[in-house]
Amino acid sequence: MIKQQNFLKSYGFSIILIISIIIGSILGFIFKKDAAIFKPLGDIFLNLLFTVIVPLVFFSISSAVASMSNIRRLGKIMGAMLFVFVITGLIASIVMIIGVMLYPPAEGVKMALGSGVNHEQIKLSEQIVKAFTVSDFADIISKKNMLALIIFSILIGLATSASGERGKPFSGFLSSGSDVMMKLISFIMYYAPIGLCAYFAYLIGVFGPELLGAYMKAMMLYYPTAFLYFFIAFTLYVFIAAKKEGVVRFWRNIIPPALIALGTGSSMATIPANLEATDKTGVPRDISEVVIPIGATMHMEGSCLAAVIKIAFLFGIFQMNFFGLETIVTAIGISLLVGVVVSGIPGGGTIGELLIISFYGFPMEAFPIITMIGTLVDAPATMLNAIGDNVASMIVSRMLGGKDWMNGD
């Protein structure tokens, strides 16, 4: 009886979410296109999450930085975080390279190209400026400028810490704000079963038939690879970070944020649940409150997988040889650039796709082709992107806290 109570305490909410998603999927199959009537209920959940994101990111990052007595630790966290982001993105890219070698996604696929797309000339320098800064304080409190908000929050935390005794009242305010935001998240999560049920009904009913079209072969490669990576690679990473106990804690707490990422298609919408999961896993707050929000904008393992399959798909359609050493190396480099660097720039998905086309010299008619692939892989890719941040926070904890970090030794 005690074991049953412990099981329900650990997995009860996750089971409720899974049941709600199954019910939503069944409703989607039954109602088909008419399942769009459920979307408003899902939008309420998504809007609640998006509304809380800006204050949550601000308070969590600024309070974490402000409470650091040793600013050098922040530098160590940032350095370890970037190292983990690059290495895991590289591994994800190589995994999909192997996948497209074993199962070429566009073999035998014939598609009629459209008439191309109109696009504005992108100036990378301007995009970078817009990514890291805003021209007005009012613009900083928008989820559209997440990198700028993160940098602003870090600077606020540093200024608070540098103010010494005079900054302590403000540091207390930031810490209190962070706690309040986490409590607010727990309230919003009570609505998650209804929101996810509605969203999955809408997704399955409206977009399900798209998976049966010309892109089925690419999806037959991406979806199994993504889910195998999710279960195998993430388990391996967590085992390296915290051995068996870490794996148990990770899987005990990761299902809710994984399902939110899968249902909403938003890494940012998953930040609250991800922070809650890292708290329960035992990741130090000063690490999770830096890694999770930053990772939501510039750590995209799912996007690395997607970039490789987009490149291989175009090579297949245009009857080009993808399997030369130079081509493979450049594909890995571009996927890493798309998944770790460009993803942090506003409109990063589109920029990444344009980067692929321009780098290899494909005609602009190829743009809608890989845009559709991006749309179809969005859900599992987002799940990998978001949960990869959770995993990264555990690896960073291991790098900075030693093998017994989870026990606080």
HELIX and SHEET records of a PDB file:
HELIX    1   1 ILE A    2  PHE A   31  1                                  30    
HELIX    2   2 LYS A   32  PHE A   38  5                                   7    
HELIX    3   3 LYS A   39  ALA A   66  1                                  28    
HELIX    4   4 ILE A   71  LEU A  102  1                                  32    
HELIX    5   5 LEU A  124  PHE A  132  1                                   9    
HELIX    6   6 PHE A  137  ILE A  140  1                                   4    
HELIX    7   7 LYS A  143  ASN A  145  5                                   3    
HELIX    8   8 MET A  146  ALA A  162  1                                  17    
HELIX    9   9 GLY A  164  GLY A  167  5                                   4    
HELIX   10  10 LYS A  168  ILE A  188  1                                  21    
HELIX   11  11 MET A  189  TYR A  191  5                                   3    
HELIX   12  12 ALA A  192  PHE A  207  1                                  16    
HELIX   13  13 GLY A  208  LEU A  212  5                                   5    
HELIX   14  14 MET A  216  LEU A  228  1                                  13    
HELIX   15  15 TYR A  229  ALA A  233  3                                   5    
HELIX   16  16 PHE A  234  ASN A  253  1                                  20    
HELIX   17  17 ILE A  255  THR A  264  1                                  10    
HELIX   18  18 ILE A  271  THR A  281  1                                  11    
HELIX   19  19 ARG A  285  MET A  298  1                                  14    
HELIX   20  20 GLU A  301  ILE A  317  1                                  17    
HELIX   21  21 LEU A  325  LEU A  336  1                                  12    
HELIX   22  22 LEU A  337  VAL A  341  3                                   5    
HELIX   23  23 VAL A  342  GLY A  344  5                                   3    
HELIX   24  24 GLY A  348  TYR A  360  1                                  13    
HELIX   25  25 MET A  364  ALA A  366  5                                   3    
HELIX   26  26 PHE A  367  LEU A  376  1                                  10    
HELIX   27  27 ASP A  378  GLY A  401  1                                  24    
HELIX   28  28 TRP A  405  ASN A  407  5                                   3    
END                                                                             
